[in-house]
Protein backbone atom coordinates (compact mmCIF):
# COMPACT_ATOMS: atom_id res chain seq x y z
CA UNK A 1 0.00 0.00 0.00
CA UNK A 2 1.42 3.38 -0.99
CA UNK A 3 1.75 6.42 1.26
CA UNK A 4 -0.84 8.25 -0.84
CA UNK A 5 -3.31 5.40 -0.36
CA UNK A 6 -2.67 5.39 3.38
CA UNK A 7 -3.25 9.16 3.47
CA UNK A 8 -6.54 8.72 1.60
CA UNK A 9 -7.73 6.16 4.16
CA UNK A 10 -6.68 8.46 7.02
CA UNK A 11 -8.75 11.27 5.47
CA UNK A 12 -11.78 8.96 5.23
CA UNK A 13 -11.45 7.96 8.90
CA UNK A 14 -11.10 11.60 9.94
CA UNK A 15 -14.18 12.55 7.90
CA UNK A 16 -16.23 9.81 9.55
CA UNK A 17 -14.97 10.16 13.12
CA UNK A 18 -13.31 13.56 13.48
CA UNK A 19 -10.95 13.57 16.45
CA UNK A 20 -12.78 10.82 18.34
CA UNK A 21 -10.39 8.21 16.88
CA UNK A 22 -6.67 8.90 16.58
CA UNK A 23 -5.21 7.75 13.28
CA UNK A 24 -2.05 8.25 11.27
CA UNK A 25 -0.69 6.67 8.10
CA UNK A 26 1.38 4.07 9.96
CA UNK A 27 -1.79 2.61 11.52
CA UNK A 28 -3.45 1.72 8.20
CA UNK A 29 -3.44 -2.05 7.67
CA UNK A 30 -5.44 -4.32 5.41
CA UNK A 31 -7.76 -5.03 8.35
CA UNK A 32 -8.46 -1.28 8.69
CA UNK A 33 -9.11 -1.02 4.94
CA UNK A 34 -11.50 -3.98 5.12
CA UNK A 35 -13.48 -2.28 7.90
CA UNK A 36 -13.63 0.96 5.86
CA UNK A 37 -14.88 -1.09 2.91
CA UNK A 38 -17.65 -2.50 5.11
CA UNK A 39 -18.62 0.96 6.37
CA UNK A 40 -18.86 2.40 2.84
CA UNK A 41 -20.73 -0.71 1.68
CA UNK A 42 -23.34 -0.20 4.40
CA UNK A 43 -23.64 3.51 3.59
CA UNK A 44 -24.09 2.80 -0.13
CA UNK A 45 -26.72 0.11 0.52
CA UNK A 46 -28.64 2.38 2.89
CA UNK A 47 -28.65 5.42 0.58
CA UNK A 48 -29.66 3.50 -2.56
CA UNK A 49 -33.08 2.93 -1.00
CA UNK A 50 -33.65 6.60 -0.17
CA UNK A 51 -35.98 8.80 -2.15
CA UNK A 52 -33.14 11.31 -2.50
CA UNK A 53 -30.84 8.83 -4.27
CA UNK A 54 -31.14 10.64 -7.62
CA UNK A 55 -30.24 13.93 -5.94
CA UNK A 56 -27.17 12.30 -4.37
CA UNK A 57 -26.16 10.86 -7.75
CA UNK A 58 -26.63 14.21 -9.54
CA UNK A 59 -24.54 16.08 -6.98
CA UNK A 60 -21.86 13.41 -7.06
CA UNK A 61 -21.84 13.43 -10.87
CA UNK A 62 -21.14 17.17 -10.80
CA UNK A 63 -18.30 16.61 -8.34
CA UNK A 64 -16.87 13.78 -10.48
CA UNK A 65 -17.01 15.96 -13.58
CA UNK A 66 -14.94 18.61 -11.83
CA UNK A 67 -12.50 16.03 -10.40
CA UNK A 68 -11.58 14.05 -13.50
CA UNK A 69 -13.45 15.58 -16.38
CA UNK A 70 -14.37 13.33 -19.25
CA UNK A 71 -12.20 10.37 -18.19
CA UNK A 72 -15.30 8.57 -16.88
CA UNK A 73 -17.58 9.16 -19.86
CA UNK A 74 -21.05 9.86 -18.48
CA UNK A 75 -20.52 11.13 -14.89
CA UNK A 76 -24.17 10.48 -13.92
CA UNK A 77 -23.90 6.81 -14.96
CA UNK A 78 -20.49 6.54 -13.28
CA UNK A 79 -21.88 7.95 -10.02
CA UNK A 80 -24.99 5.77 -10.12
CA UNK A 81 -23.00 2.62 -10.94
CA UNK A 82 -20.46 3.44 -8.21
CA UNK A 83 -23.12 3.86 -5.55
CA UNK A 84 -25.03 0.74 -6.61
CA UNK A 85 -21.83 -1.34 -6.76
CA UNK A 86 -22.22 -4.34 -4.44
CA UNK A 87 -18.48 -4.94 -4.19
CA UNK A 88 -16.95 -4.92 -0.73
CA UNK A 89 -13.66 -3.74 -2.28
CA UNK A 90 -15.19 -0.49 -3.55
CA UNK A 91 -12.55 1.87 -2.11
CA UNK A 92 -9.70 -0.29 -3.33
CA UNK A 93 -11.32 -0.59 -6.77
CA UNK A 94 -11.71 3.20 -7.11
CA UNK A 95 -8.12 3.72 -5.96
CA UNK A 96 -6.84 1.20 -8.52
CA UNK A 97 -8.89 2.85 -11.30
CA UNK A 98 -8.15 6.51 -10.58
CA UNK A 99 -5.52 6.81 -7.83
CA UNK A 100 -5.48 7.80 -4.17
CA UNK A 101 -6.06 11.52 -4.76
CA UNK A 102 -9.26 10.75 -6.66
CA UNK A 103 -10.40 8.48 -3.82
CA UNK A 104 -9.82 11.24 -1.29
CA UNK A 105 -11.70 13.84 -3.35
CA UNK A 106 -14.48 11.43 -4.35
CA UNK A 107 -15.11 10.35 -0.77
CA UNK A 108 -15.02 13.96 0.49
CA UNK A 109 -17.59 15.04 -2.12
CA UNK A 110 -19.82 12.04 -1.46
CA UNK A 111 -19.57 12.47 2.31
CA UNK A 112 -20.41 16.19 2.14
CA UNK A 113 -23.43 15.47 -0.05
CA UNK A 114 -24.67 12.77 2.33
CA UNK A 115 -24.19 14.89 5.43
CA UNK A 116 -26.31 17.64 3.89
CA UNK A 117 -29.47 15.54 4.13
CA UNK A 118 -31.09 14.18 7.28
CA UNK A 119 -32.01 10.80 5.77
CA UNK A 120 -28.60 10.09 4.29
CA UNK A 121 -26.84 11.47 7.39
CA UNK A 122 -28.59 8.73 9.37
CA UNK A 123 -27.08 6.13 7.00
CA UNK A 124 -23.58 7.54 7.50
CA UNK A 125 -23.87 7.87 11.27
CA UNK A 126 -25.36 4.41 11.69
CA UNK A 127 -22.63 2.67 9.67
CA UNK A 128 -19.87 4.69 11.37
CA UNK A 129 -21.23 3.93 14.83
CA UNK A 130 -21.68 0.22 14.10
CA UNK A 131 -17.99 -0.13 13.19
CA UNK A 132 -16.30 2.43 15.46
CA UNK A 133 -15.08 -0.03 18.11
CA UNK A 134 -13.83 -2.57 15.58
CA UNK A 135 -12.02 0.17 13.66
CA UNK A 136 -10.44 1.60 16.80
CA UNK A 137 -9.16 -1.85 17.79
CA UNK A 138 -7.84 -2.56 14.29
CA UNK A 139 -6.01 0.78 14.28
CA UNK A 140 -4.34 -0.22 17.55
CA UNK A 141 -3.45 -3.64 16.17
CA UNK A 142 -5.65 -5.46 18.68
C-alpha positions as CSV (number, residue, x, y, z in Angstrom):
1,X,0.0,0.0,0.0
2,X,1.4,3.4,-1.0
3,X,1.8,6.4,1.3
4,X,-0.8,8.2,-0.8
5,X,-3.3,5.4,-0.4
6,X,-2.7,5.4,3.4
7,X,-3.3,9.2,3.5
8,X,-6.5,8.7,1.6
9,X,-7.7,6.2,4.2
10,X,-6.7,8.5,7.0
11,X,-8.7,11.3,5.5
12,X,-11.8,9.0,5.2
13,X,-11.5,8.0,8.9
14,X,-11.1,11.6,9.9
15,X,-14.2,12.5,7.9
16,X,-16.2,9.8,9.6
17,X,-15.0,10.2,13.1
18,X,-13.3,13.6,13.5
19,X,-11.0,13.6,16.4
20,X,-12.8,10.8,18.3
21,X,-10.4,8.2,16.9
22,X,-6.7,8.9,16.6
23,X,-5.2,7.8,13.3
24,X,-2.1,8.3,11.3
25,X,-0.7,6.7,8.1
26,X,1.4,4.1,10.0
27,X,-1.8,2.6,11.5
28,X,-3.4,1.7,8.2
29,X,-3.4,-2.0,7.7
30,X,-5.4,-4.3,5.4
31,X,-7.8,-5.0,8.3
32,X,-8.5,-1.3,8.7
33,X,-9.1,-1.0,4.9
34,X,-11.5,-4.0,5.1
35,X,-13.5,-2.3,7.9
36,X,-13.6,1.0,5.9
37,X,-14.9,-1.1,2.9
38,X,-17.6,-2.5,5.1
39,X,-18.6,1.0,6.4
40,X,-18.9,2.4,2.8
41,X,-20.7,-0.7,1.7
42,X,-23.3,-0.2,4.4
43,X,-23.6,3.5,3.6
44,X,-24.1,2.8,-0.1
45,X,-26.7,0.1,0.5
46,X,-28.6,2.4,2.9
47,X,-28.6,5.4,0.6
48,X,-29.7,3.5,-2.6
49,X,-33.1,2.9,-1.0
50,X,-33.7,6.6,-0.2
51,X,-36.0,8.8,-2.1
52,X,-33.1,11.3,-2.5
53,X,-30.8,8.8,-4.3
54,X,-31.1,10.6,-7.6
55,X,-30.2,13.9,-5.9
56,X,-27.2,12.3,-4.4
57,X,-26.2,10.9,-7.8
58,X,-26.6,14.2,-9.5
59,X,-24.5,16.1,-7.0
60,X,-21.9,13.4,-7.1
61,X,-21.8,13.4,-10.9
62,X,-21.1,17.2,-10.8
63,X,-18.3,16.6,-8.3
64,X,-16.9,13.8,-10.5
65,X,-17.0,16.0,-13.6
66,X,-14.9,18.6,-11.8
67,X,-12.5,16.0,-10.4
68,X,-11.6,14.1,-13.5
69,X,-13.4,15.6,-16.4
70,X,-14.4,13.3,-19.2
71,X,-12.2,10.4,-18.2
72,X,-15.3,8.6,-16.9
73,X,-17.6,9.2,-19.9
74,X,-21.0,9.9,-18.5
75,X,-20.5,11.1,-14.9
76,X,-24.2,10.5,-13.9
77,X,-23.9,6.8,-15.0
78,X,-20.5,6.5,-13.3
79,X,-21.9,7.9,-10.0
80,X,-25.0,5.8,-10.1
81,X,-23.0,2.6,-10.9
82,X,-20.5,3.4,-8.2
83,X,-23.1,3.9,-5.5
84,X,-25.0,0.7,-6.6
85,X,-21.8,-1.3,-6.8
86,X,-22.2,-4.3,-4.4
87,X,-18.5,-4.9,-4.2
88,X,-16.9,-4.9,-0.7
89,X,-13.7,-3.7,-2.3
90,X,-15.2,-0.5,-3.6
91,X,-12.6,1.9,-2.1
92,X,-9.7,-0.3,-3.3
93,X,-11.3,-0.6,-6.8
94,X,-11.7,3.2,-7.1
95,X,-8.1,3.7,-6.0
96,X,-6.8,1.2,-8.5
97,X,-8.9,2.9,-11.3
98,X,-8.2,6.5,-10.6
99,X,-5.5,6.8,-7.8
100,X,-5.5,7.8,-4.2
101,X,-6.1,11.5,-4.8
102,X,-9.3,10.7,-6.7
103,X,-10.4,8.5,-3.8
104,X,-9.8,11.2,-1.3
105,X,-11.7,13.8,-3.3
106,X,-14.5,11.4,-4.4
107,X,-15.1,10.4,-0.8
108,X,-15.0,14.0,0.5
109,X,-17.6,15.0,-2.1
110,X,-19.8,12.0,-1.5
111,X,-19.6,12.5,2.3
112,X,-20.4,16.2,2.1
113,X,-23.4,15.5,0.0
114,X,-24.7,12.8,2.3
115,X,-24.2,14.9,5.4
116,X,-26.3,17.6,3.9
117,X,-29.5,15.5,4.1
118,X,-31.1,14.2,7.3
119,X,-32.0,10.8,5.8
120,X,-28.6,10.1,4.3
121,X,-26.8,11.5,7.4
122,X,-28.6,8.7,9.4
123,X,-27.1,6.1,7.0
124,X,-23.6,7.5,7.5
125,X,-23.9,7.9,11.3
126,X,-25.4,4.4,11.7
127,X,-22.6,2.7,9.7
128,X,-19.9,4.7,11.4
129,X,-21.2,3.9,14.8
130,X,-21.7,0.2,14.1
131,X,-18.0,-0.1,13.2
132,X,-16.3,2.4,15.5
133,X,-15.1,0.0,18.1
134,X,-13.8,-2.6,15.6
135,X,-12.0,0.2,13.7
136,X,-10.4,1.6,16.8
137,X,-9.2,-1.8,17.8
138,X,-7.8,-2.6,14.3
139,X,-6.0,0.8,14.3
140,X,-4.3,-0.2,17.5
141,X,-3.5,-3.6,16.2
142,X,-5.7,-5.5,18.7
